[in-house]
Every structure is written in C-alpha cells, then in structure tokens.
Amino acid sequence: MPKPYPEEFREDVVRVARNREPGDTLEQVAAADFGVHPASLTKWLRHAETVNTTTRFATAPAESAELREARKRIRMLEQENEVLRKAAAYLSQASLPAK
C-alpha cells in the first residue's frame, strides 16, 4: 500500500486545482504537475469542499444570525402577502352585483 500524501501537499494540490486556467483539466494538474492520480485529486477536492462547507457554517455565527433574521422577515412578508390576497378576494366578492 502506498504511503499517504502529507496533508499540506494535498491542500496545495487542491488549491492549484481550484485556481487552474480554464483550458487545464484535472488530469493535467494531477498527473503532469504533481504526479498524483486524477481520482485522488477528485477525492481530495470533494473532501476539501465538505470540510470547507462544515467549517464555513460552524465558524460564521454572524452569518447564521443574519440568515435567521432573513428567514423571519421572509415568513412575515409571506404572511402579509397572504392577508392581502385574502382581502383582495373578499373585496372583489363584495363588489359583485347581487343575484
């Protein structure tokens, strides 16, 4: 079994792969530039995205509070919209001629 690559090396490869030129493929970055298998690089990219997503949400309490406030505001606006819709339907029924 091959020896695992150091974490710093993986981070460098992932950073280069994310910042690659538009014409470069993952295979070129992996094999030609660093000598690793493209499947390994793909796995490292997936792992880095998972780790970044987890830490991004865990370390951003201000964003989390802002998101809660935005959701609260959206709920309130949806309720207001529903009330206005019902009022418009009631008023339109009231303005119809009686049969």
Steps between C-alpha positions, in 0.01 A plus 500: 500500500642839406591751766231772536582848378558764769204726578692814397573346159131414455396853590748645249378270223136584576577873500678476164219287355238755606700790355594327174471667161175443305672274245670276756336177607519328836698221335765747383528660843509166679729293279721752322546757775498291817526135399184384675213301358203711378261291711699593810477867412126470443462335840710771666291773336179336622642464850622861506156623391334301777745630760467859377121483507500362853747753636344790313164443670655416834720811518261765374258585781438848357393349169287247685323777693456697180351195330256447789392864479454472123287187536290669768449799270404271210241323717352832606484625140335177387237537774436861399469395138248231592290749699500742206402220261206402723394863539507553125289187446249613765473851355461370147213275617337797677508712186316240288134579429252306711302231326 
